[in-house]
Amino acid sequence: MRLTSWNINSVRLRLGQVEKFLQESQTDVLCLQEIKCLNEQFPEKAFIKAGYPHIAVHGQKGYHGVATISKIPFAKIERKQFCGKEDSRHIAVTLENGIRVHNFYIPAGGDVPDPEENDKFAHKLDLLDELRDWFAEKAPKKSVMLGDLNIAPCEHDVWSHKQLLKVVSHTPIEVEKLAAVQKSGKWVDIAREIMPEPEKLFSWWSYRAKDWRASNRGRRLDHIWVTPDLKKAATAKGRDGFRIHDHARSWERPSDHAPVSADFVL
């Protein structure tokens, strides 16, 4: 079973790219973030035609929004709100094989890494605390947590650790709070389990770079985590079982995120 996470930055604008990716990757489950549309605006017919008839959407007008499309039927669909806001940042599906897949879009957090001066950053930190407490209440089992978590936690998850320590997405407080979320659910970071530090891994490159590949000033913002009972299945293929599809970042009018996939040997 192949699972993929992709911040698509508007699913309707980049529908052709998603269709192209599905055809070439043959992923079984695709989790999209930042779909930027209401539930009823989601292009379901295109995905059904592409062979993905099982669709779960948590949309929002113009902002945020997540969706999970699948070849595998769903036994259950859940949506959770955080911090008392109506933001559409989470959807969970339980596949018919019993695996629960949490699809998240964590807030970016604005530009100023100070919760006193920046409400967006304060919201990001609060959401991470709430997420930590939620997973701590009942340890998740046979679960996957993936999505655009908007944090690059490791030193080599960014192009320059020293230069980005005060840049939102790599500040010590964000890294600390994401680590607390990971610990609360005993989550295993598949990418770093297979390709440990100091190997550099990036999944996002800014639109500001004229030649993103030449400058390669990336960050690993997109993650796939699993509970310990799925670690063996998610790492069985080693490096061949995990991929950052960075070629999609060079497609015409691309998302600034590349799709990230993990293969599970069940």
C-alpha positions as CSV (number, residue, x, y, z in Angstrom):
1,M,0.0,0.0,0.0
2,R,1.4,3.4,-1.0
3,L,0.4,6.6,0.9
4,T,1.2,10.0,-0.4
5,S,0.9,13.5,1.2
6,W,0.9,16.7,-0.9
7,N,0.2,20.3,-0.1
8,I,-1.3,21.1,-3.5
9,N,-1.9,24.8,-2.9
10,S,-5.4,24.8,-4.6
11,V,-6.7,21.5,-5.9
12,R,-8.8,23.1,-8.6
13,L,-6.0,25.2,-10.0
14,R,-3.7,22.2,-10.1
15,L,-6.1,19.4,-10.9
16,G,-4.2,18.4,-14.0
17,Q,-1.0,18.0,-12.0
18,V,-2.8,15.8,-9.5
19,E,-4.2,13.6,-12.2
20,K,-0.8,13.3,-13.8
21,F,0.8,12.4,-10.5
22,L,-1.8,9.7,-9.7
23,Q,-1.3,8.1,-13.1
24,E,2.5,8.0,-12.8
25,S,2.7,7.1,-9.1
26,Q,-0.2,4.7,-8.7
27,T,-0.5,5.7,-5.1
28,D,-3.3,4.0,-3.2
29,V,-4.2,6.8,-0.9
30,L,-3.5,10.5,-1.6
31,C,-3.8,13.1,1.2
32,L,-4.0,16.7,0.0
33,Q,-3.6,19.8,2.0
34,E,-4.5,23.4,1.3
35,I,-7.2,22.4,-1.2
36,K,-8.7,25.9,-0.9
37,C,-12.3,25.0,-1.7
38,L,-15.6,24.1,-0.1
39,N,-16.6,20.4,0.1
40,E,-19.1,20.8,-2.7
41,Q,-16.5,22.5,-4.9
42,F,-14.0,19.6,-4.6
43,P,-13.5,17.9,-8.1
44,E,-14.8,14.5,-7.0
45,K,-15.8,13.4,-10.6
46,A,-12.2,13.7,-11.8
47,F,-10.9,11.6,-9.0
48,I,-13.5,8.9,-9.4
49,K,-12.7,8.8,-13.2
50,A,-9.0,8.4,-12.2
51,G,-9.8,5.3,-10.2
52,Y,-10.1,6.9,-6.7
53,P,-13.8,6.5,-5.8
54,H,-13.4,6.9,-2.0
55,I,-13.2,10.6,-1.1
56,A,-13.2,12.4,2.2
57,V,-13.1,16.2,2.2
58,H,-12.9,18.9,4.9
59,G,-13.0,22.1,2.9
60,Q,-13.0,25.8,3.5
61,K,-13.6,28.7,1.3
62,G,-10.4,30.2,-0.1
63,Y,-8.1,28.9,2.7
64,H,-6.8,25.7,4.2
65,G,-8.8,22.5,3.7
66,V,-7.7,18.9,3.5
67,A,-8.9,15.9,1.5
68,T,-8.1,12.2,1.3
69,I,-8.8,10.2,-1.9
70,S,-8.3,6.5,-2.1
71,K,-8.6,3.3,-4.0
72,I,-9.2,1.6,-0.7
73,P,-12.7,1.9,0.8
74,F,-13.2,3.9,4.1
75,A,-14.7,2.3,7.1
76,K,-14.9,5.6,9.0
77,I,-14.4,9.3,8.4
78,E,-13.6,11.8,11.2
79,R,-13.0,15.6,11.2
80,K,-11.6,17.5,14.2
81,Q,-11.4,21.2,14.8
82,F,-8.6,22.8,16.9
83,C,-8.3,25.8,19.2
84,G,-12.0,26.6,18.9
85,K,-11.6,27.7,15.3
86,E,-13.5,26.6,12.2
87,D,-10.4,26.1,10.2
88,S,-10.4,22.9,8.1
89,R,-7.0,21.5,9.1
90,H,-7.7,17.8,9.8
91,I,-9.5,14.8,8.4
92,A,-9.0,11.1,9.4
93,V,-10.1,8.1,7.5
94,T,-10.0,4.5,8.7
95,L,-9.3,2.3,5.8
96,E,-11.0,-1.1,5.4
97,N,-7.7,-2.8,6.4
98,G,-8.0,-1.1,9.8
99,I,-5.3,1.6,9.3
100,R,-6.3,5.0,10.5
101,V,-4.8,7.9,8.4
102,H,-4.7,11.4,9.9
103,N,-4.3,14.1,7.3
104,F,-3.1,17.4,8.8
105,Y,-2.4,20.9,7.7
106,I,-0.6,22.7,10.5
107,P,-0.7,26.5,10.4
108,A,2.3,28.2,8.8
109,G,2.6,30.7,11.6
110,G,3.3,33.9,9.8
111,D,6.7,35.6,9.6
112,V,7.4,36.8,13.2
113,P,8.4,34.0,15.6
114,D,7.0,35.7,18.7
115,P,3.6,34.7,20.0
116,E,3.2,38.0,21.8
117,E,3.6,40.0,18.5
118,N,2.1,37.5,16.0
119,D,-1.3,35.9,16.5
120,K,-0.6,33.4,13.7
121,F,2.5,32.1,15.5
122,A,0.6,31.9,18.8
123,H,-2.1,29.9,17.1
124,K,0.4,27.5,15.6
125,L,1.9,26.8,19.0
126,D,-1.5,26.4,20.7
127,L,-2.6,23.9,18.1
128,L,0.6,21.9,18.6
129,D,-0.1,21.8,22.3
130,E,-3.7,20.7,21.7
131,L,-2.5,18.0,19.3
132,R,0.0,16.7,21.9
133,D,-2.8,16.5,24.5
134,W,-5.2,14.8,22.1
135,F,-2.8,12.0,21.3
136,A,-1.7,11.7,24.9
137,E,-5.3,11.0,26.0
138,K,-5.4,7.7,24.1
139,A,-2.3,6.3,22.5
140,P,-3.0,5.8,18.8
141,K,-2.6,2.4,17.3
142,K,-2.3,1.2,13.7
143,S,-2.3,4.8,12.6
144,V,-0.5,7.1,10.2
145,M,-0.1,10.9,10.8
146,L,0.9,12.8,7.7
147,G,0.6,16.1,6.0
148,D,2.1,19.6,5.8
149,L,3.2,20.0,9.4
150,N,4.9,23.3,8.5
151,I,7.9,22.5,10.7
152,A,11.4,21.3,9.7
153,P,12.5,19.6,12.9
154,C,16.0,18.3,12.2
155,E,19.2,20.2,11.6
156,H,19.5,18.8,8.1
157,D,15.8,19.3,7.3
158,V,16.7,22.9,6.2
159,W,19.3,24.3,3.9
160,S,21.1,26.2,6.7
161,H,20.4,25.3,10.3
162,K,22.1,28.4,11.7
163,Q,20.5,30.9,9.3
164,L,17.0,29.5,9.9
165,L,17.0,29.2,13.7
166,K,15.0,32.5,13.9
167,V,12.8,31.7,10.9
168,V,9.3,30.4,11.4
169,S,9.2,26.6,10.6
170,H,12.6,25.9,12.2
171,T,12.6,27.9,15.5
172,P,13.6,25.9,18.7
173,I,10.1,26.4,20.2
174,E,8.4,24.9,17.2
175,V,10.8,22.0,17.0
176,E,10.3,21.4,20.7
177,K,6.5,21.4,20.5
178,L,6.5,19.1,17.4
179,A,8.7,16.7,19.3
180,A,6.2,16.7,22.1
181,V,3.4,15.8,19.7
182,Q,5.6,13.0,18.3
183,K,6.4,11.7,21.8
184,S,2.7,11.8,22.9
185,G,1.7,9.4,20.2
186,K,4.9,7.4,20.1
187,W,5.1,8.4,16.4
188,V,7.9,7.2,14.2
189,D,9.2,9.6,11.6
190,I,9.5,7.3,8.6
191,A,11.8,9.5,6.5
192,R,14.4,9.8,9.3
193,E,14.0,6.2,10.3
194,I,15.0,5.2,6.7
195,M,17.4,8.1,5.9
196,P,18.8,9.4,9.2
197,E,20.7,12.6,9.8
198,P,23.0,14.1,8.5
199,E,21.4,13.4,5.1
200,K,19.6,16.5,3.8
201,L,15.9,16.0,3.0
202,F,13.7,18.8,1.6
203,S,10.0,18.7,0.5
204,W,9.4,22.5,0.0
205,W,11.2,25.2,-2.0
206,S,10.2,28.8,-2.0
207,Y,8.6,30.4,-5.1
208,R,11.1,33.3,-4.6
209,A,14.0,31.3,-6.0
210,K,14.5,31.8,-9.8
211,D,16.0,28.4,-10.0
212,W,14.8,26.4,-7.0
213,R,16.9,23.3,-7.8
214,A,20.2,25.2,-8.3
215,S,19.8,27.2,-5.1
216,N,18.3,24.2,-3.3
217,R,17.3,26.3,-0.3
218,G,14.7,23.8,0.8
219,R,12.9,22.7,4.0
220,R,11.3,19.3,5.0
221,L,7.9,20.5,6.0
222,D,5.9,17.4,4.8
223,H,6.0,14.3,7.0
224,I,4.7,10.8,7.3
225,W,4.7,9.3,10.8
226,V,3.4,5.9,11.9
227,T,2.6,4.3,15.2
228,P,5.2,1.6,16.4
229,D,2.9,-1.3,15.3
230,L,3.3,0.0,11.6
231,K,7.0,0.7,11.7
232,K,8.0,-2.6,10.3
233,A,5.5,-2.4,7.4
234,A,6.5,1.2,6.6
235,T,10.2,0.6,6.6
236,A,10.3,-2.9,5.0
237,K,11.4,-1.6,1.6
238,G,14.1,0.7,3.0
239,R,15.1,3.6,0.8
240,D,13.0,2.2,-2.1
241,G,9.9,2.6,0.0
242,F,10.1,6.3,0.7
243,R,10.2,9.1,-1.9
244,I,10.1,12.8,-2.2
245,H,8.7,13.4,-5.8
246,D,10.7,16.6,-6.3
247,H,10.3,16.5,-10.1
248,A,6.8,17.7,-9.6
249,R,8.2,21.0,-8.2
250,S,9.4,21.7,-11.8
251,W,6.0,21.2,-13.4
252,E,4.3,24.3,-14.9
253,R,2.8,26.5,-12.2
254,P,3.6,24.0,-9.5
255,S,2.9,23.9,-5.8
256,D,5.9,24.9,-3.7
257,H,5.6,21.5,-2.0
258,A,6.5,18.2,-3.6
259,P,4.5,15.0,-3.0
260,V,5.9,12.7,-0.4
261,S,5.2,8.9,-0.5
262,A,5.7,5.9,1.7
263,D,5.2,2.2,0.8
264,F,3.7,-0.2,3.4
265,V,4.3,-3.9,3.1
266,L,1.3,-5.3,4.9
